[in-house]
Amino acid sequence: MTHAAAPALGAHLVRQNGTDGVRFAVWAPEATAVEVQLFGTDREPTGRVALDAAGDGVWSYFVPGIGAGQAYGLRAHGPWNPETGHRFNPARLLMDPWATGFVGDTSRLALQTGHAVANPLQPVQPWAEHAPERADNAAAMPRCLVVDTAAELSAGATITPGPGTAPDRVVLYEAHVKALTRLHPEIPPALRGTYAGLAQPAMRDHLRRLGVTTVCLLPVHAFISERHLLARGLTNHWGYNTLNAFAPHAGYAACTAGRDPVDAGEARAVRDEFRAMVDALHRDGIEVVLDVVFNHTAESDLDGPTLSWRGLGQNHWYFMGERGVPHNFSGTGNSLNVSEPRVVQWVMDSLRWWVQAFGVDGFRFDLAVSLGRVAAQGHRFDRQAPLLTAMQQDPLLRGVRLIAEPWDIGPDGHRTGGFAPGWLEWNDAFRDGVRAFWLGHPASRGELATRVCGSSDKFRHSARTPLASVNLLTAHDGFNLADLTAYARKHNRANGEDNRDGHGHNLSANGGTEGPTDQPAVLHRRALWRRALLATLFCAQGTPQLLAGDEMGHSQRGNNNAYCQDNALTWLDWPRVDPALESFVAGLAALRRAHPGLRQARWFDGRPPADGSTPDIAWFDTDGAPLSAAAWRSQEHRTLAAVITVGEGTRPAQESLLVVWHAGEGAELQLPPGLWALRLDSARALVADASGAQAGPWINDRLVLSEPTVCVLVRALHGPSNPTDTAS
């Protein structure tokens, strides 16, 4: 029986008039007929079932005598008229968009076009001249599976609940399932690069040591490689090319050795392995957030394949432009029509499925501006667009983390800070401002202050808090930290596009020579930068996000667009991990946990309170005096200091924090009155543990700044504060 929260469309076990069977429901509003093709366990067709028009564009039929594990596909009849968007072709087997499981090889699905083409790897024919391919392609297509949704939901209910980490305690960790563990020597070889590998104690211990609360996994929805990658002998590594939005990608499953499942039992084993991973992480207090792609599908442009949505009626599934061509706000060939209620329903059903059947704790939405574009408003972005509103009010989703990548490549596509309250957003202004300050690009102290205080220019509106800003230095897309500080230019020739791909504006630096070097002075300078950048990340207001591998010094040899590199370039280099850097990052996370002044959920005011008490934040220059307006704007001086005096939540402050960002030459900083305990000095790789046992000396006069560094000093406001070290 279907569960009340199961998707309404798709294939579901039902009992009708005393007979068990499966009800199929397919949305294809412009089709003239829809059929379900049934297959036996030997992959051979066993018959077709014509669905009835049930109204509202839905085609439905109850088939008695079949059950869970039944393999099927769809065939949609209708007009073929490319210039009006109609590309129906019943000779092409289609996947059910609502299928919760499937079997079969997906490695070359990008070549399964609905139109006749001599070489789908190198299409040359104009789109308006496309003619339907008459050959039946069932032998080359995966089969969807009837899945017992009630059993899946029951299995999901047994997963250990997520820890529900408080918003101000969240530390995000962006990771790729395969790349994270593929070379980990403490994980059994058969489990490396898999969901089961991520669940291994060695991996969970690493995450706990780092202080990670929330793992953000690059796409795990089943996906395929694009046509242009197949032509170059490459594969899609990142996974931003969704084939099915309900089933875990089998390439990361140990139970099938990374291949697509061949039967219902193997497909079920992949789902169970994913659930076991989520359960293991939850038991260690770690949340799981999924990177999901609902801005486009794997069908690419009109030279691309017809796999599902296009064959069922692209005029409704996609935002359509002129002459039957989809809009392309994602840069990948098509844009899903999130103004269409049934498309909204499909997205919502998928999100609820992953929360209920797989226990995940939230989602990061790729190119999320596309999800807020409204057809009736000229495809402009509206933060209260139907899909975005549906997510926030949904009873199952309103308690999970919703994270937006707040841009796409469509008109007015850069919207950082433009989402509604409740959303977290990747903050590219933090990324660029912090990089510029430390790596010698044009930058001012005013810009840095704005970024480390939650980017109020972007987020301080509509009752949003500083925690809405997801602060990041690096991400999967772009340089990682090691390369950000070792390469002034991108080096992407391995991607096969003559180094034309990838962003050219990286605000990076190489320390004096490009790429690998054994020069001590260059290596020292790079290490200073890396620690200062990491310290800035963890000591900034907002929600920090660390890229997997940055804590260990992993390099991609200057490749800033490694989406097609499923090899040692992207697999984290565990055998050559930098243990000192790893310990430093763990210390930064502990420092952040220990001091509420580094993770406030309220905006700083900066003005002295009426009662004469200490302001929540006070800024000053190296001479101890407040900065003038000209000093705030100056791009020559790279030293900034602030005293933060706030308590945990709404409780009174127990301490003041002195935070110093120094990216310039040698300087001395006049300290505010009092005795200060040094808790962090990134130049010396000194960071105190939670008890302060590893703290540096006590200081009460001047702080000498000889190299680029971030320092944090603490002064207690109440109780005894006798130092055990002599002041210096």
N, C-alpha and C positions, 0 to 999 in steps of 0.2 A: 504494500500500500504506500502511496506517496505521503510524505510528511507535509504538514501544513506550511512549512517554510521552504519546501522544495520548489524548484522552478516549475512554472506552469507549462511551458513549452518543452519540446524534446520528446524523449521516449520514456514512459513510466509504466511500471507494473500496476495493474488495476484488476479489480474483480467486477465484472459486469454481468448482470443477470445470472449470477451463480457460476460464471465461468472466468477462470484466470487467463490473463493475457497481457498485452501491451497496448497502450494508447499512444499513438504518434500524433504530434501536433507541430506543424511547421508554418512559419510566417513567410509568405511569398505573395504580397498583395497584388502584383501585376502579372503573376503567372496565370496561364489558362488551365493548367493541370499540374498536379504534383504527385509523384509516385515514390513509394518506399521500395527499394531493392533489397531483398533479403538474401543472406548468404549462409551457407553451411559451414561447418568447422573446417572443411577442406578448401575454403575460400571460393568455392564455386557458387554461382547464383542458384537460388532455390525458388525464386518467384518474385513477382512484383505485386504491390498492393496500391491501388489507386485511392488517394485520400479524397475525402469529401470537403467541399467548400463549407466551412463552418461560420463564415462571416468575419468581418473586420480583417480580411486578408489572411486568415488562418485556415489551414487545411488540416483535417484531422480524420482519424479512423482507428477503431479498436480491432486488433488482430488477436483472436483467441489462440490458445495453445502454445504460445511462445513465452519465453521468460528471460531472466537475467542471463547475460552472456550472448544473447542473440546479436549477430553481426548484421549491419545494414548500412545503406547509403541512400542518398536522395537523388531524384531526377526531376527537374523542373521544365515544364513546357511553356512556351510563350513566344513572343515576337523576337526576331533578330533584326535590329535596326540600330547599328552603333551610334549614329548621329542623334538619336533620341534617347540613348542610354540603355536600350534593350539588348541584352546579350544572352538570351535564354538558349540553352543547347542541351536537350535531353540525352544526347550521346555521351555527355560528360557526367560521371558520377560525382556527387557533391557530398561534402561533410555537413552534418547537422550542426549549426552554430551552438545549439544547446547540448550537444553530446557531452556526457560526463566521463566518457572513456572511449578509446579507440585502439585499434591494432593495425600494424602494417608499416612498411618502410616509408619514411618521410624524406630521405636524403636528397631526392631530386624532384620534389614536388613543384619547385619553381618553374619547371618546364611543362607542366600540365595546363597548357593554354586551352581556352574554350574556342579559339579561332585557329584556322589552319595556317601553319607557318613552316617554312622549309627548315629553319634552324632557330629554335626558340632561344638559343644562347646569343644569337646575333640578329635580332629582328630588324627589318628595314622597311616593311610595308606601312604606309600611312594607316592610322587607326580607322579612318572612315571607310577604307577598302577591306577591312577584315571580313572574312567569310567564316561561317561556323565550321569547325572541324567535325567531320561526319563519323570518324572512327570512335568506337567505344573504348574508353580508357579505364574501365573498372579494374582491370588486372594491375594497373599502376597506382591505384588510389588506396589509401587506408580505408578500413571499415570502421564505422562507428559501432559502439556497443550499447546495448541496453544494460543499464546499471541499476542495481537495487538501491535506490536513493535513500530509502528508510534505513537500510543497513549501513550505508555510508554515513549518514547523519548520526546514527547510534555510535559508530566507531569514533566519529569526531567528538562526541560527548564524553568519551572516556579519556581524552587527552587532558593532561594536567593543565588547569587554567593558567593563563598568563599572569605574570607577577603584578601587573598594573602599576608600573613604576611611576612615581610622582613626576609631574612634568619638569620640575626644576632639577631632577636627578638624572634625567635621560642623557645618555651618551650613545650616539648612533655610530654604527660601524658598517660602512658600505662594503659588501663583499660579493664575490662571484663564487657560487657553490663549487665549481670544478677547480678554478684557479686557487682557491683558498687552501685546499688540502692535497692537491695532486702530487706535490713533492714533499709532503710532510713525512719525515722518517719514522715518527712514532705511531703513525696510523698504518694498520695492516695494508699491504699493497692492493688487495682486492677491493678495499674500501676507499682508497684515495680518489679524490675528485668527485665524491658522491654525497648524497644526502646522509647516508650512513656514516661516511667519513666525517662530516660536520658534527654528527652526534657523538663522535668518539670522545673519551675522557681527555685525551691530549689537547683536542681543539677547544673543548669547553673550559679546560683549565686555563688555556691561553686567554680566552675571552674574559674569564673572571679576574685573572691577574691584571689584565689591562684596565679593568673597571668598566668594561662595555656593558650597557644595560639592554641594548636593542640592536639586533643584527638586521641590516637592510640588505636583502638578497636581490641581486640583479635578476632579470626575468626568469621565472621558473614555469610560466605557462608554456605548454608545448609550442615550439617554434621551428622554423625552417630557415635554410640558407637562401639568400637571394640569387637571382639569375646571374648577376655580374660577378658574384663570388664563385659560383660554379664554373663560370668561364675562365676564371683565373686559377682554379684548383684550390680555392680557399673555402673557409666555412664561416658562418656567423657564430662568433664566440660569445658576444654579449647577450644575444637573445631578443633584441627589440624587433621581432618580426613574427607576431603571434599567429599561430595556426588554430589553436583551440584554447579557450579561456577558462576551461573547467578542469583540465587534466594536467598533472605535473609532467614536466619535460623528462622523458625517459632517458635522455642522454646523461643525466646525473644520477641514475639509479644503479646501485651495486647489484641489485637482484637480477637485472638483465644484462649486467656487464656493459651498461651504457648503450645498448641497442634498443630499438623500438620493440615493444612487446609483440609476440606472435599470437597470443591467445588471451582470453579473458582472465585467466589465472595470473599471467604475467602482468597484465595491466593492473589488476587488483594489488599485486605485490608492490608495484611502483607506488601506488597510492598509500599503501600501508607503510612503506619505508619513509615516505615524506612525513606521514603522521608521527612515526616514531622519532624522527629528527626534531619535530616541533615539541613533542612531549619531553624529550631529553633536555632540550634547551630551557623549556619552562621549569623543569625540576631544578635547574641551576639558577633560576631567577632571571633568565634572559628572554626578552621578547623577540618575536619574529615578524618583520615587516617585509612585504613583497613589493618589488618594483613592477608595476603593471602598465601595459601598453594598450590604451583604448583610444588613441588618437588616429591610428591607422591599422590595417591588417596586412597579412602576408601576401595579399593579392597584388600588391605593387601598382604600377601604372597599367595602362590598357594593353601593353605588350606582355604583361605579367600573367600569372596563372589564373584560372577560374577554379576555385577550390570549394567555395561555400557561398559567401555573401553575394558576390557578383552574380553567380549563377542563379540565385534566388530572387534577384531584383536589385541591382545596384542603385537604381534611382531613389530607393528608399533607404538602403543601408549606408550610402555615402552622400556627403555633401557634393552636389553636382554643379558643374559650371556649364559653359556653353558647349554645344555640339557633342553632348554625351561624354564629356571628359570630367572626371572627378576633380574637385578642388584638392589642393596639395599643400595644406598648412604644415605638414610634418616634414616635407622634403623627401618622402619615401613613396610617392605615387598616388596616394589616396588619403582622404580624411573621412572618418566615420561621421555619420549624420546624427550627432547627439541631440539635435532638435526633434528627432523622431521618437515618439513615446515608446515604440517597441525596441528601438536601439537602447534607449535609457533602461528599459526593462531588462534587456540582455546584459548590460553592464552591471546593473544592480544584482541580478541573479547570480552572476559570476562572483561578485564581491561577497555576497552573503554565503555562497557555497564555500568559499575559502575560509571564511570565519567559522562556519558551522561544521563543515566536513573535515577541515584540516587545522582548525584551531589558531589561525594566524591572528596577529595583534594589530595589524594596520597595513596601509598601502602607501607607496610613493608613486605618484602618477606622472609618467613620462609626458613631457610637453603638455602640461596640464591646461595651458591656455586654450588649446584646441577643444578641451572638454567643456569650456564655457562659451564657445562661439554659438550664436543664435542666428539661425537662417533668416528669421523674420526681422532681424536687426542688421541685415547686410553682412552677416557672419562676424559681427563685432563681438568682442568679449564682454560678458556680463557675469559678475561674480554671483549673481542669483539666477544663473541659467538653470534650466530644468534638471540636468544631471547633477550639478553641484549642489543644488538645493535638496534633491532627493537623497544624496549621500548623507547630508548633515542631519536630516530629520528621521532617517530610517532607524527603527528601534534596535536593529542588530548592528548598525554601523556607527551610530552616534557615540559609542563608547570606544571605538578603535582610533588609532592614530591615522590622520589623513595628512599627507605631505605632498605638496605641489612642487613640480619643476615649473616655475612661473613664467614660461615663455614658450613660443613656437616660432616658426618662420613666416607666419601669415601677417597680414596687415596689423600694425600696432601690436605686435606679438610679444613685446617685452613688458611684463606686468608685475615685476617684483614688488611685493607689498600689496598687491591688488586683490587678494582673495579675502573671503569673509572671515569673521572671528571663528575660531575653532580650527582653522587650517594652520599648519606649519608650512614654511616655504624655504626652498633653497635660496640663499642670499648671495648672488653673484657680486653685489656691491661690497660685501665683506671680503669675499675672495680676492677681488681686484684691488681693493684699498689696502688690505694687509700685505699682499704681495708687493705692491708698489712701495710701501713704506720701508720694508726690510730689504728689498733687492735693488734699490737704487733708481727706481723710476720716479717720475714726478709725483709727489705726495706731500700733503700737509699734515700737521699735527691735529688740526680740526677734523680732517677726514678720518684719521685713525680713531680719534676720540668718539666720533659718531658711530663708527663700525663696532668698536669694542663695547659700546653701551647699548647694543641692540638695534642699531640703525633706526633711530626714531623718525628720520626723514622718510623711511619706507613703511614702517609698521605702527607708528604711534597714531592710530586712528581707530574709530569704531570699536573701542574698548579692547583692542588687541594688546597683548603683553610682549615684552622683549623676547619671551620664549618662542614666539612665532617665527623668529629668525633662525633658520638652520644655518649655522656658521660652518663654512667649509673652506679649507685651503686648496683641496684637490678633490677630484672625483674620478670615476671610471673614465669619463670623457675628458681628455686633456692630459697634461703632464701629471705624473705622480710626484711625491715630494722629493725623492732622490733626483729625479730628472729636472724638476723645477729649479733646483739649485746646482745643476751640472750642465745644462744645455741652454744656450741663448736662442737656438732655433730648433724647429721640429725636424725629425729624421724619420720619415714615414715611407721610405721607398719599398720596404717589405710589403706594404699594402697593395702594391701594383698600380698605383695611380700617379707615378712620377713625382711624388711628394706634394701633389696638389691638394690632397685631402687633409683634414684636421685644421684646427684654428691656428692662425698665424700670430695672433695677439695674445701672448702668454704671460707677459710681465715676469719673465724668468730671468735668470742670470747664471753664469757658469763659473764664477770665481776666478777667472783668469785664463782658462783654457777650456775648450769644448769637449765634453764627454769624459771618458775614463782617464785618469792620471794617477801618477804616484808622487806628485809634487806635494810635499808636506804643507806648504803654506796654502795651497789651493784647497786641499782636503780639510785643513783646519777652518778656513773661511766657510766652506760649505757646511761643515758640522755646526758652526755657530749659527748660521742662517736657519738650518733645519730645526734646531732646538728652540730658537727664538720664535719661529713661525708656529711651532707646536704649542709653545707656552702661551703665545697670543691667543691661539684657538681655545685653549682650556681655561684661560683667565678672562674670557670675554662673556658679557651678558648675551643670552640667547641659548640655543640648543646646539652643542658641538657635534659635528660629524667627522669621524676619522675614516680615511680610506684604508682598507685592508692592505697591508704591506708597507705603509708609511712608517709604522712603528718599528719595522725591522730593516729599513733601508733598501727595499726592493727597487730595482731599476728596470725600465722597459727600453733601455738604450736609446732614449730620446724619441720614442714613438708616442705621439700624443693622440692617436686615434686607433688604438689596437683592437678595434671591434672584430677584426677578422683573424686575429692571431691566437689560435687555440694551441699554444705550445709554450716552451720554456720562457718566451718573452713575457707572457702574462702570468704564468703559474708562479705563485710566490716562492721565492728562493729560500726556503727554510734551511737548507744546509749551510747557507752563508748569512744567517741572521745576525744583526748587530745587537747583541744582548744588552749593551749599555744603553742604546737608544730605546730598546723595548722597556727597560727598567725606568728610564726617564719618563716615558709616556705613562706608564702605570703610576708613577709618582705624581704626575700632573693631574690624573683623574682623581687620585686620593686627595690631593690638595683642594681640588674643586669641591669634592664632597665635604671636606672638613670646614670650609669657610663659606658661609651663606653670602658674603659680599661678592663672590664670584659667580653667583647663579640666582639672581633676583628675578622674581616674577612681576615686579613693579618697576615702573620707569623712575629713574633718578630725577630729582627735582633740582638739586644743586644750589638752592637758596638757603640761607640760614633760617631755621625755624623761628617763629615769633617768640618762643620761650627761651631763645638764646642758646639752645643746644647745638650740637655739631651737625652740619649739613650731611645729607646722605653721600654726597660726593663733592670734592673740592679739587680743582686742578691747579697745578703750579709749574713754574719753569725751574731750570737748574739752580737759580739763585733763591729759590723758595718763594718768589713772588708770583701772584697770578699772572696769566698770560694776557698780553694786550691783544687787541683785535688783529693787529698786523702780525703778531707772533703766531696766532692761531692759523693765519693764512700762509705763512712763510713755508716755502718748500726747501729751504736751506738747512733748517735746524731739525734734527731727528731725535730729540729727547723730550719725553713727555712723562709727567708723573701725576698721580691722583691718589687721594686718600678717600677710601670708601668706609662709611660707618653705618652699617645696617644690621638688623637682627635676622634670626631665622623666622621666616613668615612674618607674622605681625608682632613678634616678641621684641623687646628692647635690644639694642645692640650690646654685645659683650666685648667687642674688639673693634679696632680700626685696622684696615688693610692699606698699606702703601704699595701701589703697583707702579712700576717704572718700565717704560718702553724706551730703549736706547739703541738706535740703529746708526749712530754717527761715530765720530772719532772719540778719543779720550775726553772725559769730562768728569766734573765733580758735581754731585747733587746735594744741595743744602736740605737737610731733613727737617720736617716739622718737629716741634718740641716733643720730648719724650724718649723713652727707651724702646727701640725697635728690634725685634728678633727676625733675622733673615730666614725666610722659609723657602725661597726659590731664587736661584741665580743661574739662568740658562747658559751663560757663557762657561761656567764651571761645571755644568751638568749637575748642579746641586739642587735637590728637591727634598723637602722634609717628608717623612712618613706621617701618618695620621696623628701620632703622638708628639710630633715635633722633635723626635729623638735625633734625627739626622740634620737638624737645622744648623745653619751657620752661626756666626758670632752675633752678639748684641751690638747695636750701633746707636749712637745718640747725637751725632753731629753731621758728618758728611759721608756720602756713599760714593766711593770711587768707581767710575765706570770706564774701564780701559778697552773693552771690546763690545761688539753688539750683544745685547742681553735683554732679557726680561727678568725683573726682580720683583719679588713679593716679600714685604716685611709686615710683621704683625705687632700691634701694641694692644695689650689688654686694657680694658676700661675699668674693670672692677677686680678687687681681690689682689693678693700678692703677686708680684711680677719680678721677684729677685732673679737676676740672671745667674746661671751656673758658670758662664764664661765671662771673662773680663770684657768690658766695652772696648770697642776699637773704632 
